[in-house]
Each structure stands twice: as C-alpha cells, then as structure tokens.
C-alpha cells in the first residue's frame, strides 16, 4: 500500500497538547435541569413498578385458607399409575406441604404425569405433577 506524500508535508501527527485546557463554566442551569429530570424519571419508574406489579412473580406470603387451598378434609383416594385420569378432572394436589384444588389440563399417556391448573391461579402457574402428589376428589 502506498501513501501519497509530497515533500514538506508531515505524515507524523503533531505531539499531544500538554498545556491544560481552559474549561468555562458559564451557566449551571442546564446541569440543574438535567439532575431534576433524572430524579423525576427515577421517581416515575419507581411509582410505575409499584403500581403495576409483574404477573410473573408468585404471590407473597400466603395464609391458611388462601386461594385454592382445600377447605376441609383431603381425599384419601390416592392416584396410582393405574388410576385412570382425564383432562378436566378435579383433583386435590399436594404442593409445599399444603393441599390445593386443581383441574387436570392434560394427562401424559407415556409417563402418566398430569398438567394441573390450580383453582384461582392463572395458567402461568400450571404445573406438571407426578401422580404421587394427587388425590381423587370424592
């Protein structure tokens, strides 16, 4: 590769400037407005996030008798590998040492696992449940 060069033209860059640059601070208003705008933006973001909670997060602090928990005695009829199940069937489901009401949304014919939708909970909480956590509703 060639460089067009004419005698007298330097191809070496000039040395870096070593003298300090003079910075003029004329008006602080733009900086103050920028800080205020940033604080308002942060405040709006916090307000929006608190007033519009994400639906992807699980509810916090569930109490006894909360959404979908079984009220009264839990069925004693265990679901085994041989128990016939169908979509739409109501079941008691064990989750976190508590029993909940649920509906079978799909039954896997190969391994017998069941997709459960818990009563009062959206489809984002559907769960693939093994049969040993299920009881038939009487």
C-alpha positions in Angstrom: 0.0 0.0 0.0 1.3 3.4 -0.8 0.8 6.8 0.8 0.5 10.0 -1.3 3.3 12.1 0.1 4.7 15.4 -1.1 7.9 16.8 0.3 7.3 19.3 3.0 4.0 17.6 4.2 4.4 15.8 7.5 2.9 12.4 7.9 3.7 12.3 11.6 0.9 13.6 13.8 1.7 16.6 15.9 2.6 16.0 19.6 -0.2 15.9 22.1 -1.0 19.1 23.8 0.5 19.3 27.2 -1.0 22.5 28.4 -4.2 22.2 30.4 -7.4 23.2 28.6 -9.4 26.1 29.9 -13.0 24.9 30.8 -15.6 27.6 31.0 -18.5 27.1 33.4 -20.9 29.7 32.2 -24.3 28.6 33.3 -25.3 25.9 35.9 -29.0 25.9 34.8 -28.7 23.1 32.2 -26.9 20.8 34.7 -29.6 21.5 37.3 -32.4 20.8 34.9 -30.7 17.5 33.9 -30.5 16.4 37.5 -34.1 17.3 38.2 -35.2 15.5 35.0 -33.3 12.4 36.1 -34.8 12.4 39.6 -38.3 12.8 38.1 -37.6 9.9 35.8 -36.5 7.7 38.6 -39.5 8.6 40.7 -41.9 7.8 37.9 -40.2 4.4 37.3 -40.5 3.5 40.9 -44.1 4.6 41.1 -45.0 2.7 37.9 -43.2 -0.5 39.1 -45.0 -0.4 42.5 -48.4 0.3 40.9 -48.1 -2.3 38.2 -46.6 -5.5 39.8 -45.3 -8.1 37.4 -47.7 -11.1 36.8 -44.6 -13.4 36.5 -43.9 -13.3 40.2 -45.5 -15.6 42.7 -47.8 -14.0 45.3 -46.1 -13.1 48.6 -47.0 -14.6 52.0 -49.9 -17.0 51.6 -52.0 -17.6 54.6 -54.0 -20.7 55.5 -57.3 -20.7 53.6 -55.8 -18.8 50.8 -56.6 -19.1 47.1 -57.4 -22.7 46.1 -56.4 -24.4 49.3 -58.6 -27.4 50.2 -61.2 -26.4 52.8 -62.0 -29.4 55.0 -60.7 -33.0 54.7 -58.4 -34.1 51.9 -59.5 -37.1 49.9 -57.9 -40.4 51.0 -58.1 -41.8 47.4 -54.5 -41.9 46.2 -53.8 -41.6 42.5 -51.6 -44.5 41.3 -50.1 -45.5 38.0 -53.2 -47.5 37.2 -55.7 -44.8 38.2 -57.5 -43.5 35.0 -57.4 -39.7 34.7 -58.8 -37.4 32.1 -58.5 -33.7 31.2 -61.0 -31.6 33.1 -61.0 -33.9 36.2 -60.9 -32.2 39.6 -58.1 -33.3 41.9 -56.5 -32.5 45.3 -52.9 -31.6 44.6 -50.0 -31.5 47.2 -47.8 -28.5 46.9 -45.4 -27.3 49.6 -47.0 -29.4 52.3 -50.4 -28.0 51.6 -53.3 -29.4 49.6 -54.9 -27.4 46.8 -57.8 -27.9 44.5 -56.8 -28.2 40.8 -58.0 -29.4 37.4 -56.2 -31.8 35.2 -55.5 -29.9 32.0 -53.6 -32.7 30.2 -52.7 -36.3 31.1 -49.4 -37.6 29.5 -50.2 -41.1 28.3 -46.5 -42.1 28.3 -45.4 -41.4 31.9 -48.8 -40.6 33.5 -47.8 -37.1 34.6 -50.5 -34.6 34.8 -50.5 -30.9 34.0 -52.5 -29.2 36.8 -54.1 -25.8 36.8 -54.7 -24.7 40.4 -58.0 -23.1 41.3 -57.9 -19.4 41.4 -54.4 -19.2 39.8 -53.6 -18.3 36.2 -52.2 -20.6 33.5 -48.7 -19.3 34.2 -48.8 -21.3 37.4 -49.8 -24.6 35.6 -47.5 -27.4 36.8 -46.5 -30.9 35.6 -47.3 -33.0 38.6 -46.4 -36.7 39.3 -49.3 -38.9 40.4 -47.9 -39.4 43.9 -48.9 -35.8 44.7 -52.5 -36.3 43.6 -55.8 -37.4 45.3 -59.1 -38.0 43.6 -61.9 -35.7 44.8 -64.8 -37.7 46.2 
